[in-house]
Amino acid sequence: MGDLVDSPEAERPAEAAVELSPAELSPAERARLRALRGQALVIAFLVFVFDQAVKWLVTFPLNLRGQPEWTIRITDFFNFRWVENNGVSLGLLSASSFWGRWLLVLLTGAIAVFVSFWLWRERKRIDSVALAMVLGGALGNILDRIRLGYVVDYADLHFGEFRPFLVFNVADAAITIGVLLLLVRALLMRDGRAPKKES
């Protein structure tokens, strides 16, 4: 039994399968890859729709658009506020000019294309979910910038006067969580603590 567990030959097929192109995979592996891609696209779509739905809620039913001085208290540590973000996620790389706006559209669009290609080739479920969250969030913010010239931010997390983040939105949260999942996964892989094969 020990030879079956520890033999390098026993591990070789699993390692080789990771390197095979989709055309070289077995029918079962191709089906699994298609299912993984489908699940990831559904997650990206749901993040995108949820992000846009909450922005619509804040903009119209709650009527916060153009009212930066208004605050809607949700809990003792969370409010809704109107912020027009001319930068990328969490207010970084602000660009309020016409050319700056479209430069950010191109930059974030290029990132979304890169994430899409990565997602299409990814075969690990956790990484696929993380990339889907990043893609859905990126598309939500890109649509804002194309339509409005800015990204609608509204989520104000605070503990007294302390704010761990700038005002953000669902898309920002999804991007941040997705990136953190990828970083943690990469660190675990580097340290040899991640499993070699996922079911």
VEXKE-969017 format. One record per residue (C-alpha): residue number from 1; x, y, z; chain. Coordinates in Angstrom, 3 decimals, padded with zeros to 6 digits. Layout:
BEGIN
+-----+----------+----------+----------+---+
!   k !        u !        v !        w ! c !
+-----+----------+----------+----------+---+
! NUM !        X !        Y !        Z ! A !
...
+-----+----------+----------+----------+---+
This chain:
BEGIN
+-----+----------+----------+----------+---+
!   k !        u !        v !        w ! c !
+-----+----------+----------+----------+---+
!   1 !  000.000 !  000.000 !  000.000 ! A !
!   2 !  002.840 !  002.387 !  000.782 ! A !
!   3 !  004.202 !  001.950 ! -002.751 ! A !
!   4 !  000.840 !  002.972 ! -004.205 ! A !
!   5 !  000.693 !  006.188 ! -002.178 ! A !
!   6 !  004.293 !  007.296 ! -002.425 ! A !
!   7 !  005.203 !  006.146 ! -005.924 ! A !
!   8 !  006.127 !  009.029 ! -008.267 ! A !
!   9 !  004.343 !  007.183 ! -011.079 ! A !
!  10 !  001.086 !  007.444 ! -009.127 ! A !
!  11 !  001.373 !  011.241 ! -008.982 ! A !
!  12 !  002.542 !  011.762 ! -012.551 ! A !
!  13 ! -000.875 !  011.521 ! -014.308 ! A !
!  14 ! -002.391 !  014.216 ! -012.067 ! A !
!  15 !  000.559 !  016.544 ! -012.640 ! A !
!  16 !  000.588 !  015.876 ! -016.370 ! A !
!  17 ! -003.142 !  016.554 ! -016.657 ! A !
!  18 ! -002.592 !  020.094 ! -015.407 ! A !
!  19 ! -000.202 !  020.746 ! -018.292 ! A !
!  20 ! -002.358 !  019.251 ! -021.050 ! A !
!  21 ! -004.184 !  021.521 ! -023.480 ! A !
!  22 ! -008.006 !  021.290 ! -023.445 ! A !
!  23 ! -007.937 !  019.262 ! -026.682 ! A !
!  24 ! -005.715 !  016.637 ! -025.005 ! A !
!  25 ! -007.897 !  016.188 ! -021.928 ! A !
!  26 ! -010.094 !  013.166 ! -021.395 ! A !
!  27 ! -013.839 !  013.600 ! -022.016 ! A !
!  28 ! -014.453 !  013.652 ! -018.261 ! A !
!  29 ! -011.828 !  016.373 ! -017.728 ! A !
!  30 ! -013.208 !  018.434 ! -020.616 ! A !
!  31 ! -016.702 !  018.183 ! -019.128 ! A !
!  32 ! -015.357 !  019.253 ! -015.738 ! A !
!  33 ! -013.560 !  022.210 ! -017.333 ! A !
!  34 ! -016.735 !  023.299 ! -019.163 ! A !
!  35 ! -018.712 !  023.064 ! -015.922 ! A !
!  36 ! -016.071 !  025.082 ! -014.085 ! A !
!  37 ! -016.153 !  027.801 ! -016.748 ! A !
!  38 ! -019.941 !  027.874 ! -016.672 ! A !
!  39 ! -020.023 !  028.240 ! -012.901 ! A !
!  40 ! -017.450 !  031.033 ! -013.057 ! A !
!  41 ! -019.432 !  032.934 ! -015.690 ! A !
!  42 ! -022.580 !  032.624 ! -013.573 ! A !
!  43 ! -020.713 !  034.019 ! -010.542 ! A !
!  44 ! -019.315 !  036.915 ! -012.589 ! A !
!  45 ! -022.798 !  037.660 ! -013.954 ! A !
!  46 ! -024.381 !  037.584 ! -010.483 ! A !
!  47 ! -021.725 !  039.933 ! -009.073 ! A !
!  48 ! -022.284 !  042.313 ! -012.002 ! A !
!  49 ! -026.092 !  042.260 ! -011.648 ! A !
!  50 ! -026.039 !  042.636 ! -007.852 ! A !
!  51 ! -023.594 !  045.541 ! -008.125 ! A !
!  52 ! -025.752 !  047.352 ! -010.681 ! A !
!  53 ! -028.951 !  046.632 ! -008.727 ! A !
!  54 ! -027.608 !  048.175 ! -005.517 ! A !
!  55 ! -026.312 !  051.199 ! -007.449 ! A !
!  56 ! -029.775 !  051.634 ! -008.972 ! A !
!  57 ! -031.323 !  051.382 ! -005.496 ! A !
!  58 ! -029.002 !  054.027 ! -004.102 ! A !
!  59 ! -029.420 !  056.305 ! -007.131 ! A !
!  60 ! -033.198 !  056.268 ! -007.608 ! A !
!  61 ! -035.369 !  054.785 ! -004.823 ! A !
!  62 ! -033.074 !  056.166 ! -002.112 ! A !
!  63 ! -032.512 !  059.332 ! -004.197 ! A !
!  64 ! -028.904 !  059.845 ! -003.082 ! A !
!  65 ! -027.643 !  060.915 ! -006.509 ! A !
!  66 ! -026.033 !  064.333 ! -006.352 ! A !
!  67 ! -026.548 !  064.574 ! -002.570 ! A !
!  68 ! -023.071 !  063.984 ! -001.090 ! A !
!  69 ! -024.090 !  065.591 !  002.207 ! A !
!  70 ! -026.901 !  063.097 !  002.788 ! A !
!  71 ! -026.330 !  059.951 !  004.852 ! A !
!  72 ! -028.677 !  056.995 !  005.268 ! A !
!  73 ! -027.859 !  055.105 !  008.433 ! A !
!  74 ! -028.101 !  051.326 !  008.071 ! A !
!  75 ! -026.352 !  050.279 !  011.303 ! A !
!  76 ! -024.138 !  051.949 !  013.903 ! A !
!  77 ! -021.116 !  051.205 !  011.726 ! A !
!  78 ! -022.480 !  051.246 !  008.177 ! A !
!  79 ! -024.109 !  054.030 !  006.157 ! A !
!  80 ! -025.112 !  054.764 !  002.595 ! A !
!  81 ! -023.524 !  057.907 !  001.146 ! A !
!  82 ! -023.229 !  059.262 ! -002.388 ! A !
!  83 ! -019.691 !  059.455 ! -003.761 ! A !
!  84 ! -018.750 !  059.945 ! -007.423 ! A !
!  85 ! -015.468 !  058.095 ! -007.750 ! A !
!  86 ! -013.251 !  059.245 ! -010.625 ! A !
!  87 ! -010.593 !  056.645 ! -009.827 ! A !
!  88 ! -010.487 !  052.866 ! -009.822 ! A !
!  89 ! -011.443 !  050.587 ! -006.928 ! A !
!  90 ! -011.535 !  052.295 ! -003.517 ! A !
!  91 ! -010.778 !  055.722 ! -005.043 ! A !
!  92 ! -007.276 !  054.928 ! -006.320 ! A !
!  93 ! -005.723 !  056.517 ! -009.446 ! A !
!  94 ! -008.214 !  059.365 ! -009.683 ! A !
!  95 ! -008.680 !  060.838 ! -013.158 ! A !
!  96 ! -011.405 !  063.475 ! -013.553 ! A !
!  97 ! -010.514 !  064.784 ! -017.027 ! A !
!  98 ! -012.075 !  063.523 ! -020.273 ! A !
!  99 ! -008.885 !  061.752 ! -021.375 ! A !
! 100 ! -008.226 !  060.459 ! -017.889 ! A !
! 101 ! -011.701 !  058.935 ! -017.801 ! A !
! 102 ! -011.253 !  057.034 ! -021.068 ! A !
! 103 ! -007.698 !  056.048 ! -020.192 ! A !
! 104 ! -009.056 !  054.364 ! -017.074 ! A !
! 105 ! -011.772 !  052.698 ! -019.173 ! A !
! 106 ! -009.066 !  051.285 ! -021.462 ! A !
! 107 ! -006.860 !  050.262 ! -018.530 ! A !
! 108 ! -009.614 !  048.524 ! -016.597 ! A !
! 109 ! -010.971 !  047.022 ! -019.818 ! A !
! 110 ! -007.558 !  045.538 ! -020.595 ! A !
! 111 ! -007.415 !  044.102 ! -017.068 ! A !
! 112 ! -010.885 !  042.583 ! -017.533 ! A !
! 113 ! -009.781 !  040.969 ! -020.822 ! A !
! 114 ! -006.674 !  039.549 ! -019.124 ! A !
! 115 ! -008.777 !  038.175 ! -016.251 ! A !
! 116 ! -011.208 !  036.642 ! -018.777 ! A !
! 117 ! -008.387 !  034.770 ! -020.550 ! A !
! 118 ! -006.964 !  033.636 ! -017.218 ! A !
! 119 ! -010.412 !  032.495 ! -016.085 ! A !
! 120 ! -010.956 !  030.554 ! -019.314 ! A !
! 121 ! -007.713 !  028.615 ! -018.800 ! A !
! 122 ! -008.039 !  028.164 ! -015.032 ! A !
! 123 ! -008.717 !  024.625 ! -013.767 ! A !
! 124 ! -008.723 !  025.163 ! -010.002 ! A !
! 125 ! -012.135 !  025.855 ! -008.517 ! A !
! 126 ! -011.040 !  028.345 ! -005.862 ! A !
! 127 ! -009.008 !  030.391 ! -008.338 ! A !
! 128 ! -011.867 !  030.252 ! -010.829 ! A !
! 129 ! -014.316 !  031.648 ! -008.266 ! A !
! 130 ! -011.859 !  034.388 ! -007.290 ! A !
! 131 ! -011.290 !  035.406 ! -010.908 ! A !
! 132 ! -015.046 !  035.434 ! -011.538 ! A !
! 133 ! -015.526 !  037.855 ! -008.635 ! A !
! 134 ! -012.801 !  040.123 ! -009.996 ! A !
! 135 ! -014.274 !  040.006 ! -013.507 ! A !
! 136 ! -017.844 !  040.723 ! -012.387 ! A !
! 137 ! -016.722 !  043.631 ! -010.221 ! A !
! 138 ! -014.504 !  045.081 ! -012.929 ! A !
! 139 ! -017.316 !  044.973 ! -015.498 ! A !
! 140 ! -019.705 !  046.681 ! -013.073 ! A !
! 141 ! -017.339 !  049.589 ! -012.506 ! A !
! 142 ! -016.406 !  049.817 ! -016.198 ! A !
! 143 ! -020.081 !  050.162 ! -017.128 ! A !
! 144 ! -020.450 !  053.017 ! -014.609 ! A !
! 145 ! -017.490 !  054.855 ! -016.036 ! A !
! 146 ! -018.706 !  054.469 ! -019.635 ! A !
! 147 ! -022.280 !  055.560 ! -018.804 ! A !
! 148 ! -021.643 !  058.215 ! -016.183 ! A !
! 149 ! -017.986 !  059.205 ! -016.325 ! A !
! 150 ! -017.523 !  058.074 ! -012.732 ! A !
! 151 ! -018.131 !  055.030 ! -010.518 ! A !
! 152 ! -020.999 !  055.146 ! -008.043 ! A !
! 153 ! -019.721 !  054.446 ! -004.509 ! A !
! 154 ! -022.040 !  054.375 ! -001.518 ! A !
! 155 ! -020.911 !  051.883 !  001.179 ! A !
! 156 ! -019.485 !  053.749 !  004.171 ! A !
! 157 ! -018.018 !  051.348 !  006.737 ! A !
! 158 ! -016.872 !  053.103 !  009.897 ! A !
! 159 ! -016.144 !  052.502 !  013.554 ! A !
! 160 ! -016.736 !  055.845 !  015.190 ! A !
! 161 ! -014.599 !  058.237 !  013.164 ! A !
! 162 ! -012.279 !  055.478 !  011.966 ! A !
! 163 ! -012.836 !  054.286 !  008.399 ! A !
! 164 ! -010.736 !  051.272 !  007.343 ! A !
! 165 ! -011.689 !  051.901 !  003.686 ! A !
! 166 ! -012.775 !  054.739 !  001.481 ! A !
! 167 ! -016.436 !  054.655 !  000.473 ! A !
! 168 ! -016.845 !  051.633 ! -001.824 ! A !
! 169 ! -019.438 !  049.518 ! -003.642 ! A !
! 170 ! -020.299 !  045.855 ! -004.260 ! A !
! 171 ! -017.939 !  045.703 ! -007.259 ! A !
! 172 ! -015.021 !  046.986 ! -005.171 ! A !
! 173 ! -015.773 !  044.433 ! -002.454 ! A !
! 174 ! -015.903 !  041.576 ! -004.984 ! A !
! 175 ! -012.623 !  042.655 ! -006.607 ! A !
! 176 ! -010.905 !  042.947 ! -003.227 ! A !
! 177 ! -012.139 !  039.546 ! -002.003 ! A !
! 178 ! -011.183 !  037.906 ! -005.297 ! A !
! 179 ! -007.666 !  039.351 ! -005.257 ! A !
! 180 ! -007.178 !  038.326 ! -001.621 ! A !
! 181 ! -008.268 !  034.763 ! -002.437 ! A !
! 182 ! -005.758 !  034.615 ! -005.288 ! A !
! 183 ! -002.967 !  035.980 ! -003.078 ! A !
! 184 ! -003.698 !  033.550 ! -000.246 ! A !
! 185 ! -003.849 !  030.677 ! -002.714 ! A !
! 186 ! -000.530 !  031.729 ! -004.270 ! A !
! 187 !  001.118 !  031.942 ! -000.834 ! A !
! 188 ! -000.174 !  028.513 !  000.168 ! A !
! 189 !  001.053 !  027.014 ! -003.096 ! A !
! 190 !  004.464 !  028.589 ! -002.618 ! A !
! 191 !  004.710 !  027.229 !  000.899 ! A !
! 192 !  003.624 !  023.765 ! -000.264 ! A !
! 193 !  000.526 !  023.691 !  001.919 ! A !
! 194 ! -002.078 !  023.683 ! -000.843 ! A !
! 195 ! -003.442 !  020.349 ! -002.074 ! A !
! 196 ! -001.889 !  019.040 ! -005.282 ! A !
! 197 ! -005.182 !  018.046 ! -006.808 ! A !
! 198 ! -008.709 !  019.274 ! -006.289 ! A !
! 199 ! -011.714 !  017.056 ! -006.577 ! A !
+-----+----------+----------+----------+---+
